[in-house]
Amino acid sequence: MATDAPPPSKGGSEPTPVTPSTEEFVAVQQSAEFGELRTAHRSFAFPLTIAFIAWYLVYVLLSNYAGDFMGTKVLGNINVALVLGLAQFLTTFLIAWWYSRHAASKLDPKADAIKSRMEGGA
């Protein structure tokens, strides 16, 4: 989406952050602190992603090959397939909420420290 607004003026009250060089980016990428940040992200995201994909595939496979089980009535016209299908939505929202808490407590402080150091704030 294009706008007709002019870019912010250079004479504003906020200082313009310094753009790090390629060598500085590489040095930070190879630092232990960045490695800890990457590990904290991967140790949360990868297992949870694998677990959710497995849970989704189980649902799909049950829908395809266990029709009698999925058609079992739970309450009135509500069957196992509907309950598990709605549980897919619930787990999606729970994972998003859990990840946002994880990111706010574990990832953001480390990322902010690296960012401020890269921009010359520390």
MITOR-786639 format. One line per 2 residues: number of its first residue (from 1); for each residue x, y, z of N, C-alpha, C, O. Coordinates in pm, 1 decimal. Layout:
% residues N
NUM> X,Y,Z,X,Y,Z,X,Y,Z,X,Y,Z; ...
//
This chain:
% residues 122
1> 83.7,-116.8,0.0,0.0,0.0,0.0,88.6,123.7,0.0,166.2,143.4,93.5; 79.1,204.2,-98.8,160.8,324.8,-110.3,88.3,441.4,-45.2,-34.4,450.5,-48.7
3> 166.1,529.5,13.8,108.7,650.3,73.0,175.8,771.5,11.3,284.4,762.3,-45.9; 109.0,885.7,24.1,164.9,1010.1,-26.6,236.6,1087.5,83.1,282.3,1199.6,60.7
5> 246.3,1028.2,200.8,310.6,1096.6,312.9,460.8,1103.5,289.6,520.9,1006.8,242.8; 521.4,1216.6,321.8,666.5,1227.9,306.8,737.4,1146.2,413.4,678.7,1117.0,517.6
7> 862.9,1108.6,389.6,938.0,1034.7,492.0,961.1,1124.2,612.8,958.6,1246.7,600.9; 983.8,1063.3,729.8,1007.9,1144.1,849.5,1131.7,1231.7,832.3,1227.7,1194.7,764.6
9> 1126.5,1347.6,895.0,1239.2,1439.8,882.6,1358.9,1390.7,962.3,1343.4,1320.8,1062.5; 1477.1,1427.3,917.8,1601.0,1385.3,984.3,1626.5,1468.0,1109.6,1705.9,1428.0,1194.7
11> 1561.0,1581.5,1122.0,1586.8,1669.5,1235.4,1494.7,1644.4,1352.5,1481.3,1730.8,1439.2; 1430.1,1527.3,1358.1,1337.7,1496.5,1466.2,1409.2,1478.0,1598.9,1532.0,1480.8,1606.8
13> 1329.0,1459.0,1703.2,1386.0,1444.6,1837.1,1445.4,1306.6,1861.3,1528.8,1289.9,1950.4; 1403.8,1208.2,1783.5,1457.0,1073.5,1801.9,1586.2,1056.5,1722.0,1592.4,1093.3,1604.7
15> 1689.5,1000.6,1786.0,1813.8,977.2,1711.9,1795.8,863.1,1612.4,1724.9,766.4,1640.3; 1858.9,874.4,1498.7,1854.0,769.9,1398.0,1947.8,656.8,1439.0,2065.0,681.6,1467.4
17> 1897.7,531.0,1442.6,1985.1,420.8,1482.9,2098.1,400.2,1382.1,2082.0,421.5,1261.9; 2210.1,358.9,1434.2,2326.6,332.1,1350.5,2306.4,197.4,1281.5,2264.8,100.3,1344.7
19> 2335.7,192.1,1152.6,2326.2,66.2,1078.9,2457.9,-8.3,1091.6,2562.0,41.0,1048.0; 2453.8,-127.5,1151.6,2577.3,-204.9,1168.4,2631.9,-254.0,1034.1,2558.8,-267.2,935.9
21> 2760.1,-280.0,1033.3,2824.3,-331.6,912.4,2800.0,-481.9,900.4,2751.9,-546.0,993.8; 2833.5,-535.7,786.0,2818.5,-679.2,762.5,2902.9,-758.6,861.3,2859.0,-861.8,912.1
23> 3022.8,-711.1,888.5,3111.2,-781.1,982.2,3050.4,-784.6,1122.2,3062.4,-884.5,1193.1; 2985.0,-675.3,1161.7,2920.9,-672.2,1293.6,2804.0,-770.4,1299.6,2784.3,-837.4,1401.0
25> 2727.1,-779.2,1192.1,2618.2,-875.7,1188.0,2671.0,-1018.3,1199.2,2615.6,-1099.5,1273.3; 2776.0,-1048.5,1127.4,2834.6,-1182.4,1131.4,2888.9,-1211.9,1270.7,2872.8,-1323.1,1321.2
27> 2952.9,-1113.9,1333.1,3007.7,-1133.2,1468.2,2895.8,-1162.6,1568.1,2909.9,-1250.1,1653.5; 2785.4,-1089.9,1557.3,2673.0,-1113.4,1648.3,2611.1,-1249.6,1620.3,2575.3,-1321.7,1713.4
29> 2598.3,-1285.0,1493.9,2540.1,-1414.6,1458.7,2622.7,-1529.2,1514.7,2567.0,-1633.5,1548.7; 2752.7,-1512.7,1525.1,2840.2,-1617.7,1575.2,2861.1,-1610.3,1726.3,2931.0,-1694.2,1783.1
31> 2801.1,-1510.5,1792.1,2820.8,-1493.6,1936.0,2741.3,-1597.2,2015.7,2643.1,-1653.5,1967.2; 2785.7,-1620.4,2137.4,2718.2,-1715.5,2225.8,2578.7,-1664.2,2262.8,2485.0,-1742.9,2276.3
33> 2565.4,-1534.9,2278.7,2436.1,-1476.5,2315.6,2330.5,-1500.9,2207.1,2216.0,-1534.5,2237.4; 2370.0,-1483.8,2080.8,2278.0,-1510.1,1970.4,2247.4,-1659.4,1962.3,2134.6,-1698.2,1932.1
35> 2346.5,-1742.3,1988.8,2325.0,-1886.8,1991.1,2223.7,-1926.8,2097.3,2140.6,-2014.6,2074.1; 2230.2,-1862.1,2214.8,2132.8,-1889.2,2320.7,1992.6,-1847.4,2277.7,1895.2,-1917.3,2305.6
37> 1982.4,-1733.5,2209.9,1853.6,-1687.3,2160.0,1797.2,-1786.5,2058.3,1679.8,-1823.0,2065.2; 1879.2,-1829.0,1965.8,1836.9,-1924.7,1863.8,1794.9,-2057.1,1928.9,1694.1,-2115.9,1889.8
39> 1870.8,-2103.4,2026.9,1837.6,-2228.2,2095.8,1707.2,-2215.3,2173.1,1625.3,-2307.3,2173.0; 1687.4,-2100.6,2239.6,1563.3,-2079.4,2314.8,1442.2,-2081.8,2222.0,1337.0,-2134.5,2258.2
41> 1456.7,-2025.6,2104.2,1346.4,-2027.2,2007.7,1323.4,-2167.7,1952.7,1210.5,-2216.9,1952.0; 1428.6,-2230.8,1907.5,1415.1,-2362.5,1844.8,1368.7,-2469.7,1942.0,1291.8,-2558.2,1904.4
43> 1414.7,-2463.0,2067.3,1375.3,-2565.9,2163.1,1227.8,-2556.4,2198.7,1169.9,-2652.7,2249.1; 1167.0,-2442.2,2173.3,1023.3,-2428.2,2194.9,946.0,-2454.9,2066.4,851.7,-2534.0,2065.6
45> 985.3,-2389.8,1959.3,907.0,-2391.5,1835.3,909.4,-2526.8,1763.8,804.8,-2574.1,1719.5; 1024.6,-2588.7,1752.1,1032.9,-2712.3,1675.2,952.9,-2827.1,1737.1,873.3,-2888.6,1666.1
47> 969.7,-2859.3,1865.7,890.7,-2969.2,1922.0,739.8,-2942.1,1917.8,660.5,-3032.6,1891.8; 701.5,-2817.4,1943.4,559.6,-2785.3,1942.0,502.0,-2793.7,1801.2,388.2,-2837.2,1783.3
49> 578.3,-2753.2,1703.0,534.1,-2764.2,1563.9,517.6,-2910.5,1524.1,418.1,-2947.2,1461.6; 613.4,-2992.7,1559.6,605.2,-3135.8,1528.0,484.7,-3199.2,1598.1,412.1,-3278.8,1538.6
51> 464.2,-3162.8,1725.5,350.8,-3218.1,1799.9,218.1,-3175.8,1737.4,126.1,-3256.9,1727.1; 207.2,-3050.4,1695.8,81.6,-3004.8,1636.7,56.9,-3070.3,1501.9,-56.3,-3108.1,1471.9
53> 159.3,-3084.6,1421.0,142.5,-3150.8,1291.0,101.4,-3296.6,1311.1,15.6,-3347.5,1239.0; 162.5,-3363.7,1408.8,125.3,-3502.3,1438.4,-20.9,-3510.3,1483.6,-94.1,-3599.6,1440.9
55> -62.7,-3418.7,1568.4,-200.0,-3413.9,1617.4,-296.4,-3390.1,1500.9,-403.1,-3451.2,1495.0; -259.2,-3302.3,1409.4,-342.8,-3277.0,1292.2,-351.1,-3400.9,1202.8,-459.0,-3436.0,1155.1
57> -238.2,-3466.5,1180.2,-237.5,-3586.0,1096.0,-318.5,-3699.5,1158.3,-386.0,-3773.7,1086.9; -312.4,-3713.3,1289.7,-394.6,-3814.7,1357.3,-542.2,-3786.2,1331.7,-620.0,-3877.7,1304.9
59> -580.2,-3658.9,1340.3,-719.3,-3620.8,1314.6,-759.6,-3656.1,1171.0,-866.6,-3712.6,1148.5; -674.8,-3623.0,1075.5,-704.3,-3651.1,934.5,-711.9,-3802.2,911.1,-803.0,-3850.4,843.7
61> -616.8,-3876.1,966.4,-617.3,-4022.0,947.7,-738.8,-4086.5,1013.1,-798.8,-4177.6,956.2; -775.2,-4040.1,1131.9,-895.9,-4092.7,1195.9,-1019.7,-4061.4,1111.4,-1109.8,-4144.4,1098.7
63> -1023.0,-3942.1,1054.4,-1137.0,-3904.0,970.2,-1146.8,-3992.3,847.0,-1256.7,-4024.5,801.6; -1032.3,-4031.6,792.8,-1031.9,-4113.6,671.5,-1053.6,-4262.3,698.3,-1123.2,-4329.9,622.5
65> -994.2,-4313.0,806.0,-990.6,-4458.0,825.1,-1067.3,-4508.9,946.8,-1079.9,-4630.1,963.8; -1117.8,-4422.0,1030.3,-1191.8,-4466.6,1148.9,-1326.9,-4395.6,1154.1,-1360.8,-4329.5,1252.3
67> -1402.3,-4411.1,1046.3,-1530.5,-4343.2,1034.9,-1629.5,-4379.9,1143.7,-1704.2,-4294.9,1192.0; -1629.9,-4506.7,1182.1,-1722.2,-4548.6,1288.0,-1689.1,-4479.5,1420.1,-1778.2,-4432.6,1490.9
69> -1560.9,-4474.1,1451.9,-1518.5,-4407.8,1575.9,-1550.1,-4258.1,1570.7,-1603.9,-4202.3,1666.3; -1516.6,-4193.7,1459.0,-1538.7,-4049.4,1447.2,-1687.5,-4015.1,1445.1,-1725.8,-3903.8,1481.1
71> -1771.3,-4109.5,1403.4,-1915.2,-4087.0,1400.1,-1985.3,-4116.9,1530.8,-2106.6,-4099.2,1541.7; -1910.2,-4162.0,1630.1,-1969.3,-4194.1,1759.2,-2030.3,-4068.6,1821.3,-1964.4,-3965.3,1832.5
73> -2157.4,-4079.0,1861.5,-2226.3,-3965.4,1923.0,-2172.1,-3942.5,2063.9,-2154.4,-4036.3,2141.5; -2146.5,-3816.1,2094.6,-2098.7,-3779.3,2227.4,-2214.0,-3720.9,2308.1,-2238.0,-3758.8,2422.8
75> -2285.2,-3626.7,2244.4,-2396.5,-3561.0,2311.5,-2491.8,-3509.9,2203.6,-2455.6,-3420.6,2126.9; -2610.0,-3563.8,2196.8,-2705.1,-3523.4,2093.6,-2649.7,-3552.8,1955.1,-2613.5,-3666.6,1925.3
77> -2642.9,-3450.3,1870.1,-2587.2,-3467.5,1735.7,-2438.1,-3437.8,1729.3,-2380.5,-3435.0,1620.5; -2376.3,-3416.1,1841.4,-2232.1,-3387.6,1846.3,-2157.7,-3520.5,1850.3,-2181.0,-3603.9,1937.7
79> -2067.0,-3538.5,1753.1,-1991.4,-3663.9,1747.6,-1842.8,-3637.5,1776.2,-1800.5,-3523.1,1792.6; -1766.4,-3744.6,1781.7,-1623.4,-3737.0,1812.6,-1550.0,-3651.1,1710.1,-1460.1,-3575.1,1746.3
81> -1587.3,-3662.2,1582.1,-1521.4,-3584.0,1477.0,-1536.1,-3434.4,1502.4,-1439.7,-3359.5,1487.0; -1654.9,-3390.2,1541.1,-1676.5,-3248.7,1567.8,-1596.0,-3203.5,1689.1,-1535.5,-3096.3,1687.5
83> -1595.4,-3284.1,1792.9,-1519.4,-3249.1,1913.8,-1370.6,-3237.1,1881.5,-1306.3,-3140.3,1922.2; -1315.5,-3334.0,1809.1,-1173.7,-3329.0,1774.0,-1144.7,-3215.0,1676.1,-1038.8,-3152.6,1684.2
85> -1235.5,-3187.5,1585.4,-1218.0,-3075.8,1492.5,-1213.9,-2942.4,1566.1,-1129.9,-2857.5,1536.2; -1303.6,-2923.5,1661.5,-1301.9,-2800.8,1741.1,-1177.7,-2794.3,1830.6,-1125.9,-2686.4,1859.5
87> -1131.7,-2910.7,1873.5,-1009.2,-2914.4,1954.3,-888.4,-2867.7,1873.2,-792.2,-2815.9,1929.8; -893.0,-2885.6,1740.2,-785.9,-2834.1,1654.5,-777.0,-2681.4,1667.7,-668.2,-2625.6,1681.5
89> -891.1,-2616.2,1663.3,-892.8,-2470.5,1679.0,-844.0,-2430.1,1817.8,-764.4,-2337.3,1832.1; -891.8,-2499.9,1918.3,-852.0,-2468.7,2055.2,-700.7,-2481.9,2072.8,-637.2,-2394.3,2131.5
91> -643.1,-2590.6,2022.5,-498.4,-2608.4,2039.0,-420.5,-2503.4,1959.8,-312.5,-2462.0,2001.9; -474.1,-2460.3,1845.7,-407.0,-2354.7,1769.5,-398.3,-2226.9,1852.5,-292.0,-2165.4,1861.5
93> -509.1,-2187.6,1912.3,-509.1,-2065.9,1994.1,-424.2,-2081.9,2120.1,-356.4,-1987.7,2161.1; -427.2,-2198.8,2181.1,-345.2,-2222.5,2300.4,-196.2,-2216.1,2267.7,-117.8,-2159.9,2344.2
95> -157.8,-2273.1,2155.2,-17.3,-2268.8,2115.6,26.1,-2125.4,2087.9,135.7,-2085.4,2127.1; -58.5,-2047.4,2020.7,-25.5,-1907.0,1992.9,-10.7,-1828.8,2123.0,82.3,-1749.4,2137.3
97> -101.4,-1850.6,2217.6,-93.3,-1782.5,2347.6,32.9,-1825.1,2422.8,103.0,-1741.1,2479.2; 61.8,-1955.2,2423.7,178.3,-2007.5,2493.6,306.6,-1952.5,2432.2,399.0,-1914.7,2504.2
99> 312.4,-1948.0,2298.8,431.3,-1894.6,2232.6,449.8,-1745.8,2263.0,562.7,-1701.3,2283.8; 342.4,-1669.1,2266.0,356.6,-1526.5,2296.5,409.9,-1505.5,2437.4,489.5,-1414.5,2460.3
101> 367.4,-1587.7,2531.3,422.1,-1579.4,2668.0,570.3,-1619.1,2669.9,651.9,-1554.9,2736.0; 602.9,-1724.7,2597.0,742.5,-1770.4,2589.4,830.2,-1662.3,2526.6,938.4,-1632.2,2576.9
103> 783.0,-1604.7,2417.2,860.3,-1501.0,2349.0,878.8,-1379.5,2438.7,988.3,-1323.7,2445.2; 774.2,-1338.3,2507.1,783.1,-1219.9,2593.0,878.6,-1241.7,2710.1,948.3,-1148.9,2751.4
105> 882.2,-1362.5,2763.2,965.9,-1385.8,2880.7,1108.0,-1431.4,2848.1,1201.6,-1396.5,2920.0; 1125.4,-1508.3,2741.6,1256.7,-1566.4,2713.5,1326.5,-1506.4,2591.6,1447.7,-1485.1,2594.5
107> 1252.3,-1479.3,2485.3,1314.9,-1436.7,2360.1,1331.9,-1285.0,2350.9,1439.5,-1236.8,2315.4; 1228.1,-1211.0,2382.2,1231.8,-1065.7,2364.6,1342.1,-996.6,2444.7,1409.3,-909.0,2390.3
109> 1363.8,-1032.3,2572.3,1472.3,-965.6,2644.8,1609.9,-989.1,2581.4,1691.9,-897.5,2574.4; 1634.6,-1112.3,2535.4,1763.0,-1141.8,2470.8,1774.4,-1068.6,2337.3,1879.7,-1013.7,2304.7
111> 1666.2,-1068.0,2260.7,1667.9,-1000.4,2130.7,1683.5,-849.5,2147.8,1755.4,-785.5,2071.1; 1616.7,-792.7,2247.5,1628.7,-648.9,2271.8,1770.8,-610.5,2312.5,1820.9,-505.5,2272.1
113> 1835.2,-694.7,2392.1,1973.4,-667.2,2432.1,2065.2,-669.5,2311.4,2151.2,-582.6,2297.4; 2048.4,-766.4,2225.5,2131.5,-774.0,2104.6,2103.0,-653.7,2014.3,2195.4,-592.1,1961.3
115> 1976.4,-621.3,1997.5,1939.5,-509.2,1911.2,1996.4,-377.2,1961.7,2050.6,-299.1,1883.5; 1984.6,-351.7,2091.8,2035.0,-225.0,2144.9,2186.4,-216.3,2131.4,2240.7,-108.8,2105.5
117> 2254.1,-328.2,2148.8,2399.0,-328.1,2132.8,2437.0,-304.2,1985.5,2533.2,-233.3,1956.2; 2360.1,-364.1,1894.2,2388.6,-347.7,1751.8,2362.0,-203.7,1706.0,2430.7,-151.8,1618.0
119> 2261.9,-140.8,1766.7,2228.4,-4.1,1727.1,2309.7,99.7,1802.8,2290.1,219.8,1784.6; 2399.9,54.0,1887.0,2488.6,145.3,1957.0,2433.0,198.4,2087.1,2484.6,296.6,2140.5
121> 2328.3,135.6,2139.7,2268.6,182.9,2264.2,2337.1,130.0,2387.6,2312.8,180.1,2497.4; 2423.0,29.4,2372.8,2488.3,-26.3,2491.1,2639.1,-27.8,2473.2,2711.4,-71.3,2562.8
//
